[in-house]
Amino acid sequence: MKSINRNLLLLFAAGIVGVISLQLIQPLFPLFLESQGASELEISLVISMASLATTVLMIPVGFLMERVGKRRMLIMGFLIWAASSAFLGQVRDWRVAAPLYMVYNLAEAFVGPARMAMISDYSNPANKATVFGMMSMDWSIGGVFSPPLSGYLAERAGWQLPFQVAAVVMFLGLVPILLIKDRAGGGKKETRLGASAIFRGEHFAVISLFFVFAFVLSTGQSVIGTILPIYLKNQKGLTLPSIGQFFAGSSLMSLVGQIPGGWLADRYGRKKIIVGFLLPIPLIFGSWATALDPWALLALYSLFSGCLSMTGAASLALLSESFPAELGGEAFSVRMTGFRMGSIVGPLIGGYLYISLNPRTPFTAAAILFTIGILVIYLIKE
């Protein structure tokens, strides 16, 4: 038990350090591309192509996880993030940044499924959602101060500095990973079972629902995530540090919802919590057009982030308990493939709607997509 708790603490530490690095780059990355002359549609294409590269790699990496080892997957992912961050900081043309950002995104295929599978391995079934909620706090903690810092550094010293700082921080994230005691792989029998059973019979029907659910929610998030910094800068006139503070406020609300969401899911049921906190989201984005003041938009987006964070741990726990342990890595990989596919489609939808129709229409599209997600979750048995 002590070893398991130690591994969870080390995973959490690595997660915080890694997220600090990621949040120095990702939230304001569309503005980085815009500063290099990319249009809204070109920005959407760059982000979509990067997500496509990761999606292609996601499931094959999941099948290799038990054979190679989850800890090694984490190490490879952090190394890719660190190296590509350093190179991106030297770029002066968005056309050169595009392939480098594809490499940067590939790391998610190594880190995401491996980390979630390790959390599942080191958790007890009775409190699994609570553990997932606590472990997911790393993203919110890193997001509280990294985006404002990134905006400040970019405005004061240029875009190169936040990328270089992100690279150094990511290298530091390797230290706790190297201290983790990785469990031995499941062996040939488990690997063979995972490669075949996850797409067969009842397992296939269940994983398909999780895939669709992840795809719809990710598409809704990506429709907003790509356009939001551009919308705030060009439509509301916010500065880079102010936009960073906007994301920090939403991260703070996400942090508030991490632990309660997992605890409530363990106590009252995963599906009830997921549906209950997804219900307000279509209303939030549906009312976006009526909120003219940036502070009102901040309140709406923060409320969205808080509600969504309340569902994350419950969703992960529900997925973990829907499959045998030997299929965990593959199940998380398929789920993340759904998320990555959503991050391919979402930016394209958001960019097209922003340019062709109205700057506020991407938020209406997000409201529709989250409504579909609520309908899909009803079909998943708990």
PAKOL-727152 format. One record per residue: x, y, z of N, C-alpha, C in turn. Coordinates in steps of 0.05 Angstrom, whole numbers. Layout:
N
{{X Y Z} {X Y Z} {X Y Z}}
...
***
This chain:
382
{{17 -24 0} {0 0 0} {17 25 0}}
{{39 25 16} {56 48 17} {69 53 -10}}
{{77 31 -24} {89 34 -51} {69 46 -70}}
{{44 36 -68} {23 46 -86} {18 75 -81}}
{{15 83 -56} {11 112 -49} {35 128 -59}}
{{59 118 -56} {83 132 -65} {82 136 -95}}
{{74 116 -110} {72 119 -139} {51 139 -147}}
{{29 140 -133} {8 160 -139} {19 188 -133}}
{{33 191 -111} {44 218 -105} {65 226 -126}}
{{81 207 -135} {101 214 -155} {87 221 -182}}
{{66 206 -189} {51 212 -213} {39 239 -211}}
{{28 246 -188} {16 272 -184} {37 294 -187}}
{{60 290 -175} {82 310 -177} {90 314 -206}}
{{94 292 -221} {101 294 -249} {80 308 -265}}
{{54 302 -258} {32 315 -272} {32 345 -268}}
{{36 354 -244} {37 383 -239} {59 397 -254}}
{{83 385 -253} {105 397 -268} {100 397 -298}}
{{90 375 -308} {84 373 -337} {63 393 -345}}
{{42 396 -329} {20 414 -337} {29 443 -336}}
{{46 450 -317} {57 477 -316} {70 483 -343}}
{{85 464 -354} {98 467 -380} {78 469 -402}}
{{59 450 -402} {39 450 -424} {22 476 -424}}
{{15 485 -400} {-3 509 -399} {13 535 -406}}
{{39 534 -406} {54 556 -416} {52 559 -446}}
{{44 538 -460} {43 538 -489} {14 536 -500}}
{{-1 516 -491} {-25 509 -505} {-47 530 -505}}
{{-55 543 -483} {-77 561 -484} {-73 585 -503}}
{{-49 595 -504} {-43 619 -521} {-31 611 -548}}
{{-28 586 -554} {-15 577 -579} {-29 589 -604}}
{{-56 591 -605} {-68 604 -629} {-58 632 -633}}
{{-53 647 -611} {-43 674 -614} {-14 674 -622}}
{{2 654 -615} {29 651 -624} {29 647 -655}}
{{11 631 -665} {9 627 -694} {0 652 -708}}
{{-19 666 -695} {-29 691 -707} {-7 712 -709}}
{{11 713 -689} {33 732 -689} {52 726 -712}}
{{51 702 -723} {69 695 -745} {54 696 -772}}
{{31 708 -772} {16 713 -797} {-4 693 -805}}
{{-11 674 -788} {-31 654 -795} {-59 665 -791}}
{{-77 658 -809} {-105 667 -807} {-120 648 -788}}
{{-145 655 -781} {-161 639 -763} {-164 610 -774}}
{{-169 608 -800} {-173 582 -812} {-146 566 -813}}
{{-124 580 -818} {-98 566 -818} {-91 557 -790}}
{{-98 573 -770} {-93 565 -742} {-109 540 -736}}
{{-134 539 -745} {-151 515 -740} {-139 491 -754}}
{{-129 494 -778} {-117 472 -793} {-92 461 -779}}
{{-75 479 -769} {-51 470 -755} {-58 453 -731}}
{{-76 463 -715} {-84 449 -690} {-98 422 -697}}
{{-114 422 -718} {-128 398 -726} {-109 377 -736}}
{{-89 385 -753} {-70 366 -763} {-52 354 -741}}
{{-46 371 -721} {-31 360 -699} {-46 340 -683}}
{{-72 344 -680} {-89 325 -666} {-93 300 -683}}
{{-93 302 -709} {-96 279 -726} {-71 261 -723}}
{{-48 272 -722} {-23 256 -719} {-24 240 -693}}
{{-33 253 -672} {-35 240 -646} {-56 218 -646}}
{{-78 223 -659} {-100 203 -660} {-91 178 -674}}
{{-77 181 -696} {-67 157 -711} {-49 140 -693}}
{{-34 152 -676} {-15 138 -659} {-28 127 -633}}
{{-51 137 -625} {-61 131 -598} {-67 102 -593}}
{{-82 89 -610} {-89 61 -605} {-65 42 -608}}
{{-48 45 -629} {-24 28 -630} {-6 30 -604}}
{{-4 54 -594} {12 58 -570} {-2 44 -546}}
{{-28 45 -545} {-43 31 -524} {-38 1 -524}}
{{-37 -11 -548} {-32 -39 -550} {-3 -47 -542}}
{{16 -28 -545} {43 -33 -537} {49 -28 -508}}
{{30 -16 -494} {35 -6 -467} {43 -28 -448}}
{{28 -51 -448} {34 -72 -429} {61 -86 -435}}
{{68 -86 -460} {93 -98 -468} {117 -81 -462}}
{{115 -55 -467} {137 -36 -464} {139 -27 -435}}
{{116 -22 -422} {116 -12 -395} {105 16 -394}}
{{88 21 -375} {74 48 -374} {94 70 -366}}
{{112 64 -348} {132 85 -340} {149 93 -364}}
{{157 74 -380} {174 81 -404} {158 99 -423}}
{{132 93 -425} {115 110 -442} {114 139 -432}}
{{112 142 -405} {112 169 -394} {139 183 -400}}
{{161 169 -397} {187 181 -402} {190 190 -431}}
{{181 173 -450} {183 181 -478} {166 205 -484}}
{{142 206 -472} {124 228 -477} {135 255 -466}}
{{146 254 -442} {158 279 -431} {182 288 -447}}
{{198 269 -457} {221 277 -473} {212 290 -499}}
{{192 279 -511} {181 291 -536} {171 320 -531}}
{{155 323 -509} {145 349 -502} {168 369 -498}}
{{188 361 -482} {209 380 -476} {225 388 -501}}
{{233 369 -517} {249 375 -540} {234 392 -560}}
{{209 385 -566} {193 400 -586} {187 428 -575}}
{{183 432 -549} {179 458 -538} {203 476 -544}}
{{227 465 -539} {251 481 -544} {253 489 -573}}
{{247 471 -592} {249 478 -620} {228 498 -629}}
{{203 495 -618} {182 513 -625} {189 542 -618}}
{{204 545 -596} {211 572 -588} {230 586 -607}}
{{242 572 -625} {261 584 -645} {247 590 -671}}
{{222 582 -674} {208 585 -700} {199 613 -704}}
{{201 623 -729} {191 649 -736} {170 649 -759}}
{{163 625 -768} {143 622 -789} {123 600 -781}}
{{97 606 -783} {77 587 -774} {78 562 -791}}
{{88 563 -815} {89 540 -832} {110 520 -822}}
{{131 531 -809} {151 513 -796} {141 503 -770}}
{{125 520 -756} {114 512 -730} {94 489 -732}}
{{80 488 -755} {60 467 -758} {70 439 -755}}
{{91 430 -769} {101 402 -765} {113 398 -737}}
{{125 419 -726} {136 416 -699} {114 413 -679}}
{{92 427 -683} {70 424 -664} {57 396 -667}}
{{58 384 -690} {49 356 -694} {66 338 -676}}
{{92 342 -677} {110 325 -660} {104 330 -631}}
{{100 355 -623} {93 363 -596} {68 348 -586}}
{{48 347 -603} {23 334 -596} {25 303 -594}}
{{45 292 -608} {48 262 -607} {53 252 -579}}
{{64 269 -562} {71 260 -535} {46 252 -520}}
{{23 264 -526} {-2 257 -512} {-9 228 -515}}
{{-2 216 -539} {-8 188 -543} {7 170 -524}}
{{31 179 -516} {48 163 -497} {39 168 -468}}
{{34 193 -461} {29 200 -433} {1 194 -424}}
{{-19 202 -440} {-47 201 -430} {-56 173 -422}}
{{-57 154 -441} {-66 127 -433} {-50 114 -411}}
{{-23 118 -413} {-6 105 -393} {-11 116 -365}}
{{-14 142 -363} {-19 154 -337} {-46 146 -325}}
{{-67 146 -342} {-93 138 -332} {-94 109 -324}}
{{-80 92 -339} {-79 63 -332} {-64 59 -306}}
{{-43 74 -302} {-28 72 -277} {-44 81 -253}}
{{-59 102 -256} {-77 112 -234} {-97 90 -228}}
{{-108 78 -248} {-128 56 -244} {-115 32 -230}}
{{-90 26 -237} {-76 3 -225} {-71 8 -195}}
{{-66 33 -188} {-58 39 -160} {-81 49 -143}}
{{-106 46 -153} {-130 55 -139} {-147 31 -129}}
{{-162 36 -108} {-181 16 -99} {-208 21 -113}}
{{-223 -1 -120} {-249 3 -133} {-268 21 -118}}
{{-267 20 -92} {-287 35 -76} {-283 65 -78}}
{{-258 74 -82} {-253 103 -83} {-239 112 -109}}
{{-244 96 -130} {-229 102 -155} {-236 129 -166}}
{{-262 137 -166} {-269 163 -177} {-257 185 -161}}
{{-255 182 -134} {-243 202 -117} {-213 205 -124}}
{{-200 183 -128} {-171 184 -135} {-167 197 -162}}
{{-184 190 -182} {-182 203 -208} {-186 233 -205}}
{{-205 241 -188} {-210 269 -184} {-186 283 -172}}
{{-174 271 -152} {-151 283 -139} {-127 285 -159}}
{{-123 263 -174} {-101 263 -192} {-105 283 -215}}
{{-130 289 -222} {-135 308 -244} {-131 337 -235}}
{{-127 341 -210} {-122 369 -200} {-97 381 -212}}
{{-79 364 -222} {-54 375 -232} {-59 395 -255}}
{{-78 388 -273} {-84 405 -296} {-94 432 -287}}
{{-111 432 -267} {-123 458 -257} {-102 474 -242}}
{{-85 460 -226} {-65 475 -210} {-45 489 -229}}
{{-36 474 -249} {-18 486 -269} {-31 508 -285}}
{{-57 505 -290} {-71 525 -306} {-77 551 -292}}
{{-74 551 -265} {-81 576 -250} {-61 598 -256}}
{{-35 591 -258} {-15 613 -261} {1 611 -286}}
{{1 588 -300} {18 586 -324} {8 603 -348}}
{{-18 604 -355} {-26 621 -377} {-21 651 -372}}
{{-27 662 -348} {-20 690 -344} {11 695 -346}}
{{26 676 -336} {55 679 -338} {64 678 -367}}
{{53 660 -382} {59 657 -411} {53 683 -425}}
{{29 695 -420} {22 720 -433} {40 743 -425}}
{{48 743 -400} {66 764 -390} {94 762 -404}}
{{104 737 -404} {131 733 -416} {130 739 -446}}
{{109 731 -460} {107 736 -489} {105 766 -495}}
{{90 780 -479} {86 809 -484} {112 824 -477}}
{{126 816 -456} {150 831 -447} {175 823 -463}}
{{178 797 -469} {204 788 -480} {201 773 -507}}
{{176 770 -517} {172 755 -542} {165 727 -536}}
{{156 713 -557} {145 686 -554} {166 665 -548}}
{{192 671 -554} {212 651 -549} {215 643 -520}}
{{213 662 -502} {218 657 -474} {198 637 -461}}
{{172 640 -465} {154 620 -453} {159 591 -463}}
{{167 589 -488} {172 562 -499} {197 550 -486}}
{{218 567 -482} {242 557 -470} {238 549 -440}}
{{223 566 -427} {217 559 -399} {201 533 -397}}
{{182 530 -416} {166 505 -417} {183 481 -421}}
{{204 483 -438} {221 460 -443} {237 452 -418}}
{{248 472 -404} {263 467 -380} {245 454 -359}}
{{221 464 -355} {203 454 -335} {195 425 -342}}
{{191 419 -367} {183 392 -375} {205 372 -369}}
{{230 380 -374} {253 362 -367} {253 356 -337}}
{{246 376 -321} {245 371 -292} {223 351 -284}}
{{203 350 -301} {181 330 -295} {190 301 -298}}
{{213 296 -310} {223 269 -313} {233 258 -286}}
{{240 276 -267} {252 266 -242} {232 249 -226}}
{{207 257 -220} {189 239 -206} {182 214 -222}}
{{181 216 -248} {174 193 -264} {196 171 -261}}
{{221 179 -260} {242 160 -258} {242 146 -230}}
{{229 158 -211} {228 146 -184} {204 128 -181}}
{{186 127 -201} {163 109 -199} {171 80 -202}}
{{160 63 -186} {164 34 -189} {142 23 -207}}
{{150 18 -232} {130 9 -252} {124 -21 -247}}
{{98 -27 -249} {91 -55 -247} {98 -70 -272}}
{{103 -95 -269} {111 -111 -293} {87 -112 -311}}
{{93 -115 -338} {72 -117 -357} {55 -142 -353}}
{{32 -142 -366} {13 -163 -361} {21 -189 -374}}
{{42 -189 -391} {50 -214 -404} {36 -218 -431}}
{{44 -238 -445} {33 -243 -472} {4 -248 -472}}
{{-6 -262 -451} {-34 -269 -451} {-51 -244 -449}}
{{-44 -225 -431} {-59 -201 -428} {-58 -184 -453}}
{{-34 -182 -465} {-31 -166 -489} {-48 -176 -511}}
{{-48 -203 -515} {-64 -216 -536} {-94 -212 -531}}
{{-102 -214 -506} {-130 -210 -499} {-139 -181 -505}}
{{-122 -162 -497} {-130 -134 -501} {-132 -127 -531}}
{{-114 -138 -547} {-114 -131 -575} {-138 -142 -590}}
{{-151 -163 -579} {-174 -175 -593} {-200 -169 -579}}
{{-201 -172 -553} {-227 -171 -539} {-239 -143 -538}}
{{-223 -122 -538} {-234 -95 -535} {-252 -88 -558}}
{{-248 -100 -581} {-264 -94 -605} {-282 -117 -612}}
{{-291 -133 -592} {-306 -157 -599} {-330 -159 -579}}
{{-353 -167 -590} {-376 -174 -573} {-386 -150 -557}}
{{-392 -156 -532} {-403 -135 -514} {-384 -113 -508}}
{{-358 -120 -507} {-337 -100 -502} {-338 -79 -524}}
{{-342 -88 -549} {-342 -69 -571} {-365 -49 -569}}
{{-388 -59 -562} {-411 -41 -559} {-406 -20 -537}}
{{-395 -28 -515} {-390 -10 -493} {-368 11 -500}}
{{-346 1 -511} {-324 20 -517} {-333 39 -540}}
{{-351 31 -557} {-361 48 -578} {-376 72 -566}}
{{-392 67 -545} {-407 88 -532} {-387 108 -518}}
{{-367 97 -505} {-348 114 -492} {-332 131 -513}}
{{-327 118 -536} {-313 132 -558} {-330 156 -568}}
{{-356 150 -573} {-374 172 -583} {-377 194 -562}}
{{-380 186 -537} {-383 206 -516} {-358 224 -514}}
{{-334 212 -515} {-310 227 -514} {-307 245 -538}}
{{-314 234 -562} {-312 250 -586} {-330 275 -586}}
{{-355 271 -577} {-374 294 -577} {-365 315 -558}}
{{-357 307 -533} {-349 327 -514} {-323 341 -522}}
{{-304 326 -533} {-279 338 -542} {-284 357 -565}}
{{-302 350 -583} {-308 368 -605} {-319 394 -595}}
{{-338 392 -575} {-349 416 -563} {-328 434 -550}}
{{-310 421 -535} {-288 436 -522} {-270 449 -542}}
{{-263 434 -564} {-244 444 -583} {-255 466 -601}}
{{-281 465 -606} {-294 487 -621} {-289 513 -606}}
{{-290 512 -580} {-287 536 -563} {-257 542 -559}}
{{-241 521 -552} {-214 525 -543} {-196 539 -564}}
{{-200 533 -590} {-184 545 -611} {-191 574 -615}}
{{-217 579 -615} {-227 606 -622} {-227 625 -599}}
{{-229 615 -574} {-232 633 -551} {-211 654 -549}}
{{-185 647 -549} {-165 669 -546} {-166 689 -569}}
{{-172 680 -593} {-174 698 -616} {-199 716 -612}}
{{-220 704 -603} {-245 719 -598} {-240 741 -577}}
{{-227 734 -555} {-222 753 -534} {-204 775 -542}}
{{-184 769 -559} {-166 790 -569} {-178 808 -589}}
{{-191 796 -610} {-201 812 -632} {-229 823 -628}}
{{-245 809 -613} {-273 819 -609} {-276 835 -584}}
{{-260 829 -563} {-263 842 -537} {-239 860 -530}}
{{-217 858 -547} {-195 876 -543} {-178 870 -518}}
{{-177 845 -509} {-161 839 -485} {-132 836 -493}}
{{-114 842 -474} {-86 839 -478} {-78 810 -472}}
{{-53 802 -479} {-44 775 -475} {-44 767 -445}}
{{-34 784 -427} {-36 776 -399} {-65 773 -389}}
{{-83 791 -400} {-111 789 -392} {-124 763 -402}}
{{-117 755 -426} {-127 730 -436} {-117 707 -420}}
{{-91 708 -412} {-80 688 -394} {-95 686 -368}}
{{-102 709 -357} {-117 710 -332} {-145 698 -336}}
{{-156 701 -359} {-182 689 -366} {-181 659 -363}}
{{-160 647 -374} {-156 618 -372} {-150 610 -344}}
{{-135 627 -329} {-129 621 -301} {-154 619 -284}}
{{-173 637 -289} {-198 637 -274} {-213 611 -279}}
{{-214 602 -304} {-228 578 -310} {-214 553 -298}}
{{-187 554 -297} {-172 532 -285} {-178 531 -255}}
{{-181 554 -243} {-186 555 -214} {-213 542 -208}}
{{-233 548 -225} {-259 535 -222} {-258 505 -226}}
{{-241 497 -245} {-237 468 -250} {-225 455 -225}}
{{-206 468 -213} {-194 458 -188} {-214 454 -166}}
{{-233 473 -164} {-253 471 -143} {-271 446 -147}}
{{-274 438 -172} {-292 415 -177} {-279 388 -178}}
{{-253 386 -176} {-239 361 -180} {-246 340 -159}}
{{-241 347 -134} {-245 327 -112} {-275 322 -107}}
{{-291 343 -104} {-320 338 -99} {-333 321 -121}}
{{-324 325 -146} {-336 309 -168} {-330 279 -164}}
{{-306 272 -157} {-299 244 -153} {-312 233 -128}}
{{-313 248 -107} {-326 238 -82} {-356 234 -86}}
{{-369 253 -99} {-398 250 -104} {-403 226 -123}}
{{-385 222 -142} {-389 199 -160} {-387 172 -145}}
{{-368 170 -126} {-365 146 -110} {-389 142 -92}}
{{-401 164 -83} {-423 162 -64} {-450 158 -77}}
{{-455 173 -99} {-482 173 -111} {-484 160 -138}}
{{-462 153 -150} {-463 140 -176} {-450 157 -198}}
{{-436 144 -216} {-421 158 -236} {-439 172 -256}}
{{-459 158 -267} {-476 170 -288} {-492 193 -277}}
{{-502 192 -253} {-518 214 -242} {-501 239 -240}}
{{-476 237 -232} {-459 260 -230} {-452 271 -258}}
{{-446 253 -276} {-439 262 -303} {-462 278 -316}}
{{-486 266 -315} {-509 279 -327} {-516 305 -313}}
{{-516 304 -286} {-524 327 -270} {-507 351 -276}}
{{-481 347 -280} {-464 370 -284} {-459 377 -313}}
{{-467 359 -332} {-467 366 -360} {-491 383 -368}}
{{-513 379 -354} {-538 393 -361} {-536 423 -363}}
{{-521 437 -344} {-520 466 -347} {-503 476 -371}}
{{-486 459 -382} {-466 469 -401} {-479 479 -427}}
{{-499 465 -439} {-512 476 -462} {-525 503 -457}}
{{-535 507 -433} {-547 533 -426} {-526 555 -424}}
{{-502 547 -413} {-481 566 -411} {-472 577 -438}}
{{-467 559 -457} {-459 568 -483} {-482 580 -499}}
{{-506 571 -494} {-529 583 -507} {-533 612 -500}}
{{-525 619 -476} {-528 647 -467} {-504 664 -472}}
{{-483 654 -486} {-458 668 -491} {-463 694 -506}}
{{-481 694 -526} {-486 717 -542} {-498 741 -526}}
{{-511 735 -504} {-523 756 -488} {-504 769 -469}}
{{-481 757 -465} {-461 768 -446} {-441 785 -461}}
{{-443 811 -459} {-426 829 -474} {-401 837 -459}}
{{-402 837 -433} {-379 845 -417} {-359 822 -413}}
{{-333 828 -416} {-313 806 -413} {-314 792 -386}}
{{-322 807 -365} {-324 794 -338} {-348 774 -338}}
{{-369 781 -352} {-391 762 -354} {-383 737 -369}}
{{-367 741 -390} {-357 718 -406} {-338 701 -388}}
{{-322 714 -372} {-304 699 -354} {-321 683 -334}}
{{-342 694 -324} {-360 679 -305} {-372 655 -319}}
{{-382 659 -343} {-394 637 -358} {-374 615 -364}}
{{-350 622 -374} {-330 602 -381} {-319 588 -356}}
{{-317 602 -334} {-308 590 -309} {-329 570 -299}}
{{-355 578 -301} {-376 559 -294} {-376 534 -311}}
{{-371 538 -337} {-368 515 -355} {-346 497 -346}}
{{-322 508 -340} {-299 493 -332} {-304 478 -306}}
{{-318 491 -287} {-324 478 -262} {-343 455 -266}}
{{-364 458 -282} {-383 436 -286} {-369 413 -300}}
{{-353 419 -321} {-340 398 -336} {-321 382 -318}}
{{-306 396 -300} {-287 383 -283} {-301 364 -263}}
{{-326 370 -256} {-341 353 -238} {-347 326 -251}}
{{-346 324 -277} {-353 300 -291} {-329 282 -298}}
{{-305 294 -298} {-281 280 -308} {-275 255 -292}}
{{-273 256 -266} {-266 233 -250} {-288 211 -252}}
{{-313 219 -253} {-335 200 -255} {-333 185 -282}}
{{-327 200 -303} {-324 188 -330} {-302 167 -331}}
{{-279 174 -319} {-256 156 -320} {-261 131 -303}}
{{-274 135 -280} {-280 112 -262} {-301 94 -276}}
{{-320 106 -289} {-341 90 -303} {-328 73 -325}}
{{-309 85 -340} {-295 70 -361} {-279 48 -348}}
{{-264 54 -327} {-246 34 -315} {-262 10 -305}}
{{-286 15 -294} {-301 -7 -283} {-318 -22 -304}}
{{-318 -13 -328} {-333 -26 -349} {-318 -47 -364}}
{{-292 -50 -357} {-275 -70 -371} {-257 -84 -351}}
{{-249 -109 -358} {-229 -123 -341} {-203 -107 -339}}
{{-188 -112 -318} {-163 -97 -314} {-143 -100 -337}}
{{-143 -124 -349} {-123 -128 -371} {-130 -113 -396}}
{{-155 -102 -397} {-163 -86 -420} {-162 -56 -414}}
{{-152 -49 -390} {-153 -21 -382} {-137 -2 -400}}
{{-112 -10 -407} {-96 7 -424} {-108 12 -451}}
{{-119 -9 -463} {-131 -7 -489} {-157 9 -488}}
{{-173 6 -467} {-198 21 -464} {-192 51 -461}}
{{-172 58 -445} {-165 86 -442} {-154 97 -468}}
{{-140 81 -483} {-129 90 -509} {-152 96 -529}}
{{-172 78 -530} {-195 83 -548} {-210 108 -540}}
{{-214 111 -513} {-228 135 -504} {-212 160 -512}}
{{-186 160 -508} {-170 183 -515} {-169 187 -545}}
{{-171 166 -561} {-173 169 -590} {-198 185 -597}}
{{-220 179 -583} {-245 195 -587} {-240 224 -581}}
{{-226 229 -559} {-220 257 -551} {-203 270 -573}}
{{-183 255 -582} {-165 267 -602} {-180 272 -628}}
{{-197 254 -636} {-213 259 -661} {-230 283 -658}}
{{-241 287 -634} {-257 311 -629} {-240 336 -631}}
{{-214 334 -623} {-197 357 -625} {-187 362 -653}}
{{-192 342 -672} {-187 347 -700} {-210 362 -713}}
{{-234 353 -707} {-258 364 -720} {-265 391 -707}}
{{-263 393 -681} {-271 417 -667} {-259 443 -677}}
{{-232 445 -679} {-220 470 -689} {-229 477 -717}}
{{-233 458 -734} {-243 464 -761} {-271 475 -761}}
{{-288 464 -744} {-315 474 -741} {-315 502 -730}}
{{-299 506 -709} {-297 532 -696} {-287 553 -715}}
{{-265 547 -729} {-253 566 -748} {-272 573 -770}}
{{-286 553 -781} {-305 559 -803} {-328 576 -794}}
{{-340 569 -771} {-363 585 -761} {-354 613 -754}}
{{-331 616 -743} {-321 643 -734} {-318 661 -759}}
{{-307 650 -780} {-301 666 -804} {-326 669 -822}}
{{-341 648 -826} {-362 648 -846} {-388 658 -836}}
{{-395 654 -811} {-421 662 -801} {-419 685 -781}}
{{-412 679 -756} {-412 700 -736} {-392 691 -714}}
{{-377 710 -702} {-358 702 -682} {-370 688 -658}}
{{-396 691 -654} {-409 678 -631} {-421 650 -638}}
{{-422 643 -663} {-435 617 -670} {-420 593 -661}}
{{-393 594 -658} {-380 570 -646} {-390 562 -619}}
{{-399 581 -603} {-409 576 -577} {-437 562 -578}}
{{-452 570 -598} {-478 556 -602} {-473 527 -611}}
{{-453 523 -628} {-447 496 -637} {-438 479 -613}}
{{-423 491 -595} {-414 476 -571} {-438 468 -554}}
{{-458 486 -551} {-482 479 -536} {-496 455 -548}}
{{-497 453 -574} {-511 431 -587} {-495 405 -582}}
{{-469 406 -585} {-452 383 -581} {-453 371 -553}}
{{-454 389 -533} {-456 379 -506} {-483 367 -500}}
{{-504 377 -513} {-530 365 -511} {-530 336 -522}}
{{-517 332 -544} {-514 305 -555} {-499 287 -536}}
{{-478 298 -523} {-463 282 -504} {-480 273 -480}}
{{-498 289 -471} {-516 281 -449} {-533 258 -458}}
{{-543 258 -483} {-559 236 -493} {-543 210 -495}}
{{-518 212 -503} {-501 188 -506} {-496 175 -479}}
{{-491 191 -459} {-483 179 -433} {-506 163 -421}}
{{-530 169 -428} {-553 153 -418} {-552 124 -428}}
{{-539 119 -451} {-538 92 -462} {-516 75 -449}}
{{-498 87 -433} {-477 71 -420} {-487 61 -394}}
{{-485 34 -390} {-494 22 -365} {-473 25 -343}}
{{-484 30 -319} {-466 34 -296} {-464 7 -281}}
***
